Amino acid sequence: MRWLTAIPVYNEAKTVERVLAEVKKYSPDILCINDGSSDGTADILERQTGIHLVHHPKNRGYGAALITAFDYLLQHDYDVLVTMDCDGQHEPNRIPVLLEAMHSDIDIVSSSRYLRDFRQDTPAPTDRRFINRQITEEINERYGLNITDAFCGFKAYRREAVAGLRITETSWGMPLQLWVQAARLGLRIHEIAVPRLYLDPNRAFGGVLNDAEERLAYYHRVIEAAERDPLPIASVRCRCSAGVPTASACQCGRPVEPVNFSEMVS
């Protein structure tokens, strides 16, 4: 299995060298997406050896950086994409754990900071924990998922799963569009536990999203919009024991098409 580790980077001059030094121990191929950094991060990345580098001329957003990573995966010969943040909250030594969990019948392995407790856990900011819990519960109830952390960016994606996604959300709500599309496509999801490490409690989202109520309303808009995203029939998995994606039907004989949750809600 050949994998690529992709790291969105925005104004991480203080941490990027240390993070990359650790990631290089566990991933032979690394892609950094410099999302319009203005603090010298770009220069640091240019001096790095042994990485692939894409620059966004201006800041386009967290989701946009991951869209670039998805595109890079599909344009190159990788089987799995690992994504992680560059602020130090994701421990690179857990990359092998993600990959080990990527069995043949799993499409997305997602890390969770709330699946179990670790000795090194730090408290989550109150508003972030409240919103994460609320959104995660809503997604599980509405889309039949069983996740415990809707927002953790430390993930592994199978190439075929990425090929079926149609991600367009460029900001912080991108993971929610991902979950809705994954549910509609019938993708198989597995969670692993990781420590909850909030190293900078004052770290902000920026703009109106610094307000918790505005952020929650924005997340709900992303979820509602994702229910109407056009998705390729050929990427749908049937929710049966056979569960293989085909153009129009599973080997169980059941017709297969993306679930349209907006039509199911009265």
Backbone as a ProteinNet text record, in pm:
[ID]
protein_1_A
[PRIMARY]
MRWLTAIPVYNEAKTVERVLAEVKKYSPDILCINDGSSDGTADILERQTGIHLVHHPKNRGYGAALITAFDYLLQHDYDVLVTMDCDGQHEPNRIPVLLEAMHSDIDIVSSSRYLRDFRQDTPAPTDRRFINRQITEEINERYGLNITDAFCGFKAYRREAVAGLRITETSWGMPLQLWVQAARLGLRIHEIAVPRLYLDPNRAFGGVLNDAEERLAYYHRVIEAAERDPLPIASVRCRCSAGVPTASACQCGRPVEPVNFSEMVS
[TERTIARY]
84.7	0	88.4	63.1	140.7	54.7	105.7	25.4	98.1	16.7	63.4	7.9	92.2	45.9	39.6	-79.6	-101.4	-124.9	-59.8	-65.7	-101.7	-223.6	-255	-173.8	-115.8	-29.6	-68.4	-102.4	-132	-72.2	29	94.4	136.8	216.3	264.4	417.1	475.5	621.6	682.9	609.4	663.6	667.4	583.7	570.6	605.4	608	612	738.7	854.3	977.4	974.9	930	924	823.7	707.4	605.4	656	717.1	765.7	877.5	962.7	1069.9	1012.1	900.9	836.4	761	690.2	612.2	703.6	822.2	915.6	957.2	942.9	975.9	872.2	751.7	641.1	577.7	618.8	558.8	666	683.3	785.5	747	617.8	570	484.1	523.1	454.5	420.1	296.4	251.4	214.2	275.5	237.5	162.4	47.8	-29.2	-17.3	65.5	80	-37.1	-127	-251.4	-237.8	-145.9	-131.1	-72.4	20.3	80.5	153.6	153.6	217.4	319.5	357	445.9	583.1	619.2	747.1	738.7	619	601	642.7	606.5	637.7	788.1	866.8	1012.5	1067.1	1012.7	1056.1	1026.8	908	870	958.2	993.9	1079	1216.9	1261.1	1392.5	1387.9	1268.9	1255	1291.4	1352.4	1381.2	1291.8	1267.1	1191.1	1042.4	988.8	844.1	794.6	667	598.4	531.2	530.2	481.4	390.9	274.5	181.9	153.9	163.5	135	0.3	-85	-199.2	-151.8	-164.7	-114.3	-175	-299.6	-363.4	-439.8	-474.8	-544.4	-682.7	-706.3	-834	-917.8	-858.9	-936.1	-893.9	-928.3	-891.8	-947.7	-1074.4	-1135.4	-1069.1	-1032	-966	-832	-759.5	-631.3	-651.2	-757.6	-784.2	-833.7	-907.6	-947.8	-823.7	-725.4	-599.1	-531.3	-536.1	-476.8	-549.8	-682.9	-761	-724	-714.8	-679.6	-540.4	-447.4	-310.5	-308.9	-383.3	-392.8	-439.2	-545.8	-605.5	-518.2	-430.3	-341.3	-212.6	-192.7	-70	-104.2	-4.1	-25.6	-17.3	-116.5	-124.5	-253.2	-246.3	-363.7	-442.5	-371.7	-433	-380	-469	-431.1	-449.9	-344	-352	-351.6	-441.3	-442.8	-422.3	-347.5	-322.8	-292	-310.6	-285.1	-138	-99.8	40.7	65.6	-34.2	-18.2	30.6	58.9	111.9	9.6	-120.1	-221	-237.3	-189.5	-194.2	-54.7	-43.8	85.9	122.8	231.2	269.4	292.6	330.6	356.3	229.6	114.6	-11.3	-51.6	30.1	3.5	-2.4	91	80.4	-48.3	-102.9	-228.7	-343.3	-344.9	-445	-436	-315	-296.1	-332.1	-299.4	-332.5	-483.4	-556.8	-703	-768.4	-690.4	-744.1	-751.6	-848.9	-869.3	-934.2	-945.6	-997.5	-1141.4	-1217.3	-1357.3	-1382.3	-1276.8	-1290.6	-1254.9	-1338.6	-1315.2	-1247.8	-1287.9	-1231.9	-1203.4	-1080.8	-1046.8	-1035.5	-1114.4	-1118.9	-1077.1	-990	-948.3	-1054.2	-1062.5	-1155.6	-1083.9	-1104.9	-1048.1	-1139.5	-1255.3	-1354.9	-1395.1	-1324.8	-1357.5	-1315.7	-1202.7	-1160.2	-1060.9	-1031.1	-939.8	-795.1	-703.7	-560.1	-499.2	-388.7	-322.2	-283.6	-244.9	-196.4	-306.9	-433.1	-543.5	-540.2	-576.8	-595.8	-742.3	-793.1	-934.7	-963.5	-1075.5	-1119.1	-1185.4	-1165.8	-1239.9	-1389.4	-1458.1	-1597.4	-1686.5	-1675.3	-1764	-1735.2	-1609.4	-1575.2	-1628.7	-1614.7	-1665.6	-1816.3	-1886.9	-2032.6	-2078.3	-2018.4	-2058.8	-2024.1	-1906.7	-1867.9	-1967	-2002.9	-2096.8	-2232.8	-2281.2	-2412.6	-2413.8	-2315	-2310.5	-2290.4	-2204.7	-2180.7	-2308.1	-2381.8	-2507.3	-2608.7	-2617.3	-2711.8	-2677.1	-2549.4	-2506.7	-2536.8	-2505.8	-2532.9	-2681.3	-2764.3	-2908.2	-2967.2	-2923.2	-2984.2	-2935	-2808.7	-2749.6	-2709.2	-2743.8	-2717.1	-2570.8	-2491.7	-2350.3	-2331	-2209.4	-2178.6	-2039.1	-2023.2	-1894.5	-1901.5	-1785.2	-1780.6	-1710.2	-1656.6	-1582.9	-1598.4	-1685.5	-1716.5	-1608.6	-1514.7	-1425.4	-1277.2	-1237.8	-1094.9	-1042.6	-933.7	-880.5	-776.5	-747.4	-647.4	-718.1	-704.6	-782.3	-697.4	-750	-694.9	-809.6	-789.3	-892.4	-843.4	-927.5	-896.9	-915.5	-828.8	-831.8	-969.3	-1030.4	-1160.5	-1268.6	-1256.5	-1353.3	-1339.5	-1215.6	-1191.9	-1244.5	-1228.6	-1274.6	-1425.1	-1498.7	-1643.2	-1694.1	-1609.6	-1651	-1652.7	-1737.7	-1746	-1742.1	-1627.1	-1612.3	-1591.6	-1670.8	-1662.1	-1647.8	-1672.1	-1667.8	-1522.7	-1490.2	-1350.8	-1310.6	-1406	-1374.4	-1377.5	-1397	-1388.2	-1499.8	-1607.9	-1719.2	-1700.1	-1585.5	-1560.5	-1584.3	-1542.6	-1566.6	-1714	-1801.9	-1944.8	-1999	-1954.5	-1990.1	-1938	-1818.1	-1760.4	-1849.1	-1893.8	-1974.4	-2107.5	-2171.3	-2299.7	-2279.4	-2177.8	-2151.8	-2113.5	-2034.3	-1995.4	-2117.6	-2212	-2334.7	-2418	-2428.2	-2507.7	-2446.4	-2314.4	-2245.4	-2235.4	-2272.3	-2261.8	-2119	-2030.6	-1890.6	-1876.9	-1781.5	-1758.2	-1653.3	-1690.7	-1610	-1568.3	-1443.8	-1391.9	-1320.7	-1347.5	-1281.5	-1171.6	-1064.8	-962.1	-947.8	-906.2	-890.6	-753	-751.1	-625.3	-635.6	-522.2	-526.5	-588.3	-649.1	-708.7	-607	-542.5	-433.3	-466.7	-513.4	-534	-415.2	-318	-192.7	-202	-298.6	-317.3	-465.7	-509.9	-652.6	-706.9	-618.5	-662.3	-668.2	-638.7	-641.2	-783.4	-796.9	-928.8	-956.4	-1085.4	-1125.7	-1109.1	-1135	-1124.1	-1259.2	-1273.1	-1395.9	-1517	-1632	-1757.5	-1759.4	-1675.5	-1676.3	-1616.1	-1557	-1512.6	-1631.1	-1747.2	-1869.5	-1932.5	-1955.2	-2002.7	-2137.8	-2229.3	-2361.7	-2352.1	-2270.8	-2251.3	-2187.4	-2092.9	-2024.7	-2121.3	-2205.6	-2302.9	-2401.7	-2446.7	-2539.5	-2473.6	-2347.7	-2273.3	-2261.7	-2231	-2220.5	-2352.5	-2462.7	-2593.3	-2619.7	-2575.4	-2593.3	-2512.1	-2392	-2308.6	-2375.8	-2428.7	-2494.7	-2615	-2698.9	-2818.6	-2780.8	-2680.2	-2639.9	-2583.4	-2512.8	-2448.9	-2549.9	-2671.7	-2774.3	-2814	-2783	-2821	-2702.5	-2585.1	-2467.3	-2486.5	-2458	-2463.2	-2347.1	-2377.1	-2274.6	-2278.9	-2164.3	-2159.2	-2217.4	-2309.2	-2371.1	-2266.3	-2165.1	-2065.2	-1985.2	-1992.5	-1915.3	-1996.4	-2123.9	-2210.7	-2185.9	-2183	-2174.6	-2312.5	-2351.4	-2475.8	-2455.6	-2557.3	-2548.2	-2590.7	-2525.1	-2554.2	-2422.3	-2426.8	-2304.3	-2211.7	-2269.9	-2186.1	-2115.3	-2195.8	-2145.7	-2039.6	-2041.5	-1940.9	-1999.5	-1922.6	-1974.6	-1976.2	-2085.9	-2096.1	-2171.3	-2192	-2255.7	-2401.3	-2475.4	-2618.3	-2674.7	-2606	-2661.4	-2550.8	-2581.7	-2489.6	-2503.6	-2405.8	-2415.6	-2530.2	-2585.7	-2703.3	-2828.7	-2816.3	-2929.5	-3004.4	-2964.2	-3034.4	-2987.3	-3080.3	-3038.7	-2958.9	-2861.1	-2774.7	-2776.9	-2800.8	-2792.2	-2764.9	-2709.1	-2682	-2809.7	-2801.8	-2917	-2941.2	-3066	-3102.7	-3177.5	-3105.6	-3167.1	-3266.3	-3246	-3337.6	-3477.8	-3490.8	-3622.7	-3685.5	-3602.5	-3652.2	-3701.4	-3665.9	-3701.1	-3823.3	-3926.7	-4051.3	-4039.8
-119.6	0	124.9	213.6	337.1	452.8	528	635.1	768.5	874	1012.3	1079	1149.2	1227.7	1373.9	1432.3	1571	1658.3	1774.2	1863.5	2004.4	2051.7	2192.8	2280.3	2385.9	2471.4	2617	2685.1	2828.6	2897.6	2978.5	3055.9	2967.2	2865.5	2771.6	2774.5	2893.8	2905.2	2850.1	2855.7	2810.3	2658.4	2589.5	2444.5	2359.8	2417	2335.8	2250.4	2303.9	2224.3	2104.8	2127.8	2018.3	1911.9	1955.7	1859.9	1777.7	1843	1770.5	1672.7	1710.4	1619.4	1490	1499.1	1380	1302.6	1373.2	1305.9	1225.1	1277.1	1207.3	1070.7	1049.3	919.6	812.9	857.1	763	766.4	860.7	871.4	902.8	817.2	842.3	952.6	979.3	1082.5	1181.8	1308.7	1414.2	1527.7	1573.2	1689.3	1799.4	1915.9	2032.7	2130.2	2175.2	2275.7	2405.9	2496.4	2626.6	2713.7	2740.7	2810.1	2961	3019.7	3165	3219.6	3148.4	3193.9	3326.5	3407.9	3539.6	3560.6	3452.2	3465.3	3403	3375.6	3311.8	3161.9	3105.5	2961.3	2916.2	2995.3	2957.3	2940.8	3032	3023.2	2899	2868.1	2748.2	2623.8	2618.3	2502.3	2489.1	2600.4	2596.6	2538.7	2555.3	2503.5	2356	2302.3	2162.3	2070.3	1958.6	1856.7	1735.8	1661.1	1537.6	1556.2	1670.3	1690.4	1739.4	1717.4	1779.3	1905.7	2010.7	2139.5	2206.3	2248.8	2326.9	2457.4	2568.7	2699.6	2751.3	2795.1	2878	3023.3	3100.9	3238.9	3323	3294.3	3363.2	3260.8	3299.8	3208.6	3175.1	3046.3	3001.6	2923.4	2878.8	2810.5	2666.3	2613.6	2476.4	2375.2	2390.8	2297.9	2303.3	2423.3	2437.9	2365.4	2370.2	2299.5	2148.8	2097.3	1953.8	1915	2003.3	1977	1964.2	2051.3	2040.8	1907.1	1861.5	1731.6	1617.7	1624.4	1521.2	1516.9	1634.8	1640.8	1582.1	1613.9	1562.9	1411	1357.4	1211.8	1147.4	1202.2	1141.1	1158.3	1257.9	1280.8	1198.7	1131.3	1054.4	913.4	829.8	686.4	648.8	694.3	659.7	583.1	490.9	412.3	476.3	546.3	601.5	742.4	829.8	965.4	980.2	1019.5	1055.8	1207.4	1264.4	1409.2	1439	1544.1	1583	1731.3	1790.3	1932	1956.6	2084.6	2121	2199.1	2203.7	2282.3	2199.7	2070.6	1986.6	1904.7	1922.1	1846.7	1703.3	1674.2	1537.6	1477.1	1362.7	1299.7	1210.6	1243.4	1165	1017.5	981.9	840.5	756.1	821	747.2	723.7	771.3	742.9	592.6	510.9	365.9	305.6	363.6	314	339	456.7	487	388.2	365	276.9	132.7	89.7	-46.8	-67.8	37.9	28.3	32.8	64.9	75	-63.3	-142.9	-275.9	-265.6	-376.8	-378.2	-330.8	-341.7	-302	-166.7	-90.2	41.3	148.5	252.3	361.8	481.9	513	626.8	585	606.6	590.9	731.2	759	892.8	888	977.4	984	1054.8	1016.3	1079.5	1114.3	1237.8	1283.5	1252.4	1191	1166.5	1019.8	932.7	790.5	728.5	774.1	733.6	836.3	826.5	922	873.8	971.5	946.1	1028.1	980.4	1050.6	1192.6	1213.5	1344.4	1436.3	1397	1480.9	1619.1	1720.1	1854.8	1892.8	1985	2023.3	2092.7	2057.6	2126.8	2258.1	2366	2489.3	2460.2	2521.2	2486.4	2496.1	2605.2	2622.4	2518.6	2483.6	2383.7	2246.4	2210.8	2080	2074.1	2180.7	2183.7	2170.2	2249	2245.8	2111.3	2058.9	1928.8	1821.8	1820.1	1719.2	1733.1	1856.1	1877	1836.6	1882.6	1851.1	1701.6	1639.8	1495.7	1417.2	1452.4	1383.3	1402.6	1523.3	1550.1	1468.4	1462.8	1386.9	1238.3	1185.7	1043.9	1012.5	1096.2	1070.7	1085.4	1186.1	1215.3	1123.1	1082.8	1009.7	866.6	821.5	682.6	650.1	751.1	727.2	693.6	658.4	622.8	673.6	806.4	869	944.5	976.7	1048.9	1183.9	1215.7	1341.2	1384.8	1482	1522.9	1609.6	1660.2	1763.3	1727.7	1615.4	1583.4	1563.7	1632.8	1627.4	1519.6	1440	1332.8	1209	1185	1081.7	1006.1	892.4	818.9	787	814.6	794.8	695.5	602.5	516.5	596.2	572	646.1	641.5	521.8	506.1	589.1	605.4	687.1	833.9	882	1020.7	1047.2	950.2	967.1	987	935.2	949.3	1075.2	1141.5	1263	1382.4	1477	1601.6	1718	1735	1836.1	1973.8	2070.5	2207.7	2309.6	2269	2362	2396.3	2524.6	2566.3	2608.9	2619.6	2669.4	2556.7	2592.9	2497.3	2394.2	2419.2	2324.9	2208.8	2202.3	2095.7	1955.9	1923.6	1787.7	1749.2	1845.9	1815.9	1780.5	1851.2	1811.1	1671.2	1642.1	1508.8	1402.1	1422.1	1320.1	1296.6	1403.8	1387.1	1310.1	1346.5	1274.4	1129.4	1105.9	968.5	884.8	943	870.1	842.2	940.1	922	817	808.3	710.2	573.1	564.9	437.3	397.6	495.6	464.3	403.8	314.1	247	324.3	358.1	446.4	373.1	392.9	333.4	442.2	450.5	548.8	483.8	560.3	521.1	633.9	599.4	698.8	764.6	897.5	972.2	1068.9	1111.5	1207.5	1340	1405.6	1538	1642.4	1706.3	1798.2	1937.3	2023.4	2163.9	2242	2270	2330.5	2482.1	2541.2	2686.5	2715	2732.3	2753.2	2882.6	2974	3102.2	3101	2988	2978.3	3004.3	3090.7	3134.3	3087.1	3084.3	3048	3166.5	3285.7	3405.6	3458.5	3591.5	3653.9	3618.5	3609.6	3584	3446.6	3353	3218.5	3213.3	3323.4	3327.9	3330.1	3370.5	3369.1	3230.2	3167.9	3029.3	3012.9	3105.7	3094.6	3107	3199.8	3214.4	3088.5	3031.8	2911.4	2793.9	2778.2	2669.2	2686.3	2809.2	2834	2803.3	2841.6	2811.3	2661.3	2586.5	2441.5	2380.6	2431	2378.6	2408.7	2524.8	2557.1	2461.7	2429.5	2335.9	2199.4	2151.9	2021.1	2018.6	2121	2125.9	2127.9	2206	2215.5	2083.7	2010.7	1885.5	1778.1	1789.9	1691.3	1698.7	1810.1	1828.8	1815.7	1783.5	1770.5	1657.9	1682.8	1574.6	1478.6	1349.5	1248.3	1141.2	1080.8	979.6	846.5	793	664.9	554.9	559.8	452.6	441.8	543.6	540.4	494.4	462.4	427.5	284.8	265.7	132	92	-29.9	-83.3	-114.5	-90.4	-117.1	-260.8	-355.4	-496.1	-567.6	-695	-769	-777.7	-770.4	-774.2	-640.7	-533.9	-399.3	-356.3	-403.4	-359.6	-251.3	-144.4	-39.7	-82.7	-58.1	-83.8	31.1	23.1	133.1	151.1	43.9	59.4	-36.5	-145.5	-242.7	-317	-358.1	-440.2	-584.8	-668.6	-809.2	-878.3	-810	-864.8	-843.8	-766	-741.7	-614	-543.5	-422.1	-303.2	-220.6	-100	-8.6	59.3	145.1	286	383.2	523.1	604.9	726.2	806.8	835.3	829.2	860.7	1010.6	1051.3	1192.4	1218.1	1258.5	1275.3	1390.2	1490.9	1604.6	1563.4	1458.1	1410.1	1322.2	1275.4	1187.1	1263.6	1392.6	1471.9	1555.8	1539.4	1614.7	1754.7
0	0	0	-91.8	-102.3	-52.1	43.5	100.5	95.5	97.3	98.4	223.4	296.7	410.9	370.2	378	336.8	459.5	460.6	575.9	529.6	557.7	532.7	627.9	575.4	657.8	636	744.6	736.8	859.2	834.5	940.5	1058.3	1026.5	1128.5	1137.2	1127.7	1128.7	1257.5	1367	1495.3	1508	1432.5	1452.7	1331.4	1211.8	1090.6	1080.6	1117.4	1106.8	1201.6	1323.1	1421.4	1378.5	1329.3	1285.9	1168.2	1069.8	952.4	988.8	1081.7	1123.4	1178.9	1250.8	1305.4	1197.8	1111	1006.6	915	887.4	798.4	852.6	982.2	1041.2	1006.9	968.5	951.1	812.8	730	596.8	493.2	391.9	290.8	193.1	182	89.3	165.9	159.5	234.2	138.8	146.5	69.9	167.7	153.5	232.3	142.6	188.7	116.4	192.8	144.2	207.4	164.5	257.5	223.8	242.2	165.5	166.9	295.3	356.1	482.3	464.2	571.6	564.8	676	746.4	862.3	840.7	716.7	688.5	670.9	686.8	669.5	530	428.6	290.4	270.2	326.1	312.4	382.4	498.7	570.9	488.7	430.2	349.2	225.6	165	46.2	77.9	200.8	239.1	278.6	294.8	333.9	217.3	250.1	149.2	173.7	67.6	81.3	99.2	54.8	60.1	-75.4	-101.4	-213.9	-160.4	-239.5	-189.8	-292.4	-245.7	-326.9	-253.4	-323.8	-265.2	-315.3	-224.3	-260.6	-251.9	-358.9	-356.2	-244.3	-208.6	-96	-12.8	106.7	197.2	143.5	119.7	63.7	162.8	271.6	373.9	392.9	510.8	547.6	448.9	414.6	319.8	183.6	140.6	10.6	9.4	120.8	128.2	116.9	179.1	169.6	30.6	-34.3	-172.8	-260.9	-239.2	-312.4	-284.7	-159.7	-124.8	-194.6	-198.9	-268.3	-416.3	-477.3	-619.6	-643.7	-555.5	-570.1	-559.8	-466.1	-451.8	-581.4	-639	-758	-881.7	-879.7	-993.3	-984.8	-872.7	-852.1	-805.6	-802.8	-782.4	-634.4	-557.8	-416	-389.2	-295.1	-257.3	-143.7	-55.6	65.3	88.7	134.9	174.2	324.6	394.4	535.8	544.8	624.9	645.6	793.6	820.9	959.8	965.8	1084.1	1102.8	1133.9	1129.6	1147.1	1276	1365.3	1487.3	1605.5	1582.4	1688.1	1763	1731.6	1807.1	1756.5	1636.8	1584.2	1592.7	1657	1678.7	1560.3	1488.3	1370.2	1398.4	1521.5	1550.1	1547.9	1529.5	1517.2	1371.1	1277.5	1136.2	1110.5	1162.6	1140.7	1196.5	1302.8	1359.4	1261.9	1201.6	1098.9	983.8	936.9	821.6	854.9	975.1	1015.9	1020.4	1054	1060.5	923	819.9	684.4	621.6	666.3	611	472.9	404.8	268.1	259.1	368.8	363.2	429.2	460.1	521.6	419	410.9	316.9	382.7	505.7	578.6	721.9	766.1	907.6	965.7	1068.1	1126.2	1272.1	1310.9	1450.9	1534.3	1659.8	1753.1	1882	1927.1	2053.7	2171.6	2139.7	2244.1	2252.8	2184.1	2188.1	2321.3	2374.3	2509	2561.3	2688.7	2751.6	2744.4	2735.4	2739.9	2854.2	2906.3	3015.8	2976.9	2850.5	2808.1	2756.8	2770.5	2723.3	2788.9	2710.1	2762.6	2745.7	2828.2	2817.6	2684.8	2624.8	2503.7	2542.9	2464.3	2490.9	2497.9	2592.6	2621.3	2498.7	2422.8	2307.7	2199.6	2181.6	2078.9	2117.6	2245.3	2287.8	2275.6	2312.9	2303.7	2159.2	2069.7	1929.3	1867	1897.4	1842.4	1885.2	2013.5	2062.6	1993.8	1982.3	1922.2	1775.3	1699.8	1557.1	1535.2	1613.8	1599.3	1625.3	1729.5	1759.4	1647.2	1592.5	1483.9	1359.5	1326.5	1208.9	1227.3	1343.8	1369.2	1356.5	1416.9	1416.1	1276.6	1205.1	1075.4	965	971.9	859.7	893.5	1011.7	1046.2	1067	1101.8	1129.5	1277.5	1312.3	1450.8	1485.3	1475.6	1502.6	1635.2	1689.5	1816.3	1805.5	1688.6	1670.2	1525.1	1501.6	1364.3	1301.8	1382	1331	1328.3	1381.5	1383.7	1241.4	1208.4	1072.5	1049	1150.7	1139.5	1085.3	954.2	886.8	785.2	743	628.7	534.7	406.7	304.9	200.1	165.9	52.7	-76.3	-171.7	-297.7	-363.1	-364.8	-430	-360.7	-230	-157.4	-195.9	-203.4	-242.1	-382.6	-471.5	-609.6	-617	-520	-520.9	-455.1	-377.5	-308	-402.7	-371	-447.9	-349.3	-286.4	-182.7	-245.5	-198.2	-247.8	-135.6	-12.8	100.9	134	128.3	140.5	281.2	371.5	504.8	608.1	734.9	845.1	844.4	771.5	768.1	672.9	606.5	509.8	566.2	690.8	740.8	744.3	759.8	766.4	628.4	525.6	389.5	361.6	410	393.6	456.1	579.7	647.5	578.1	532.8	463.4	333.7	257.5	132.8	160.2	263.1	297	330.1	403.6	437.9	313.8	226.6	104.5	12.3	13.5	-70.7	-4.9	122.6	192.9	224.3	240	268.7	408.3	421.6	549	629.4	752.5	836.4	963	1001.1	1125	1203.8	1333.7	1419.3	1503.1	1524.1	1620.4	1722.6	1841.2	1947.4	1940.4	1957.8	1965.9	2083.5	2137.8	2248.8	2206	2302.2	2279.6	2324.4	2227.8	2256.9	2204.1	2290.9	2255.5	2311.1	2224.8	2269	2279.3	2208	2212.3	2233	2357.9	2385.1	2327.4	2288.4	2232.8	2080.4	2020.1	1874.2	1823.9	1723.3	1677.7	1535.5	1500.3	1364.8	1270.1	1319	1237.3	1193.7	1192.7	1144.7	1229.4	1162.4	1233.8	1299.1	1251.3	1307.6	1447.9	1493.5	1632.6	1728.6	1678.2	1758.3	1751	1865.9	1869.3	1800.7	1820.9	1759	1607.7	1560.6	1415.8	1357.7	1430.3	1382.6	1374	1473.8	1472.7	1357.8	1333.8	1223.3	1089.2	1075	952.3	931.3	1035.5	1023.3	977.2	1029.2	987.1	839.5	793.1	650.4	563	605.7	529.7	521.5	631.9	635.6	542.7	551.3	467	319.2	284.3	143.9	93.4	178.8	136.6	99.5	150.4	116.6	-30.6	-94.4	-234.7	-330	-278.2	-364.2	-465.8	-593.9	-693.4	-672.9	-663.7	-639.1	-746.7	-780.1	-886.8	-842.1	-920	-886.5	-876.5	-960	-963.8	-834.9	-748.7	-624.7	-504.2	-523.9	-411.6	-366.2	-234.8	-176.7	-125	-152.4	-97.9	50.2	132.3	275.8	306.6	242.5	268.8	294.3	314.2	344.4	224.1	103.2	-17.4	-34.2	-42.7	-31.5	-129.6	-252.4	-348.4	-437.4	-467.5	-553.3	-699.2	-767.7	-910.9	-974.4	-1104.8	-1175.9	-1136	-1114.5	-1088.9	-986.5	-953.7	-860.7	-787.9	-665.1	-587.3	-630.8	-594.9	-630	-555.7	-454	-387.2	-470.9	-579.2	-667.2	-637.8	-533.9	-493.6	-577.6	-629.5	-700.9	-608.1	-665.3	-585.3	-641.9	-553.4	-592.3	-466.4	-479.9	-361.6	-283.7	-151.1	-68.3	-72.5	-91	-87.7	42	145.4	276	277.6	192.4	192.6	152.4	72.7	33.7	141	237.3	341.9	463	472.2	589.5	558.8	638.9	615.9	673.4
[MASK]
++++++++++++++++++++++++++++++++++++++++++++++++++++++++++++++++++++++++++++++++++++++++++++++++++++++++++++++++++++++++++++++++++++++++++++++++++++++++++++++++++++++++++++++++++++++++++++++++++++++++++++++++++++++++++++++++++++++++++++++++++++++++++++++++++++++++++

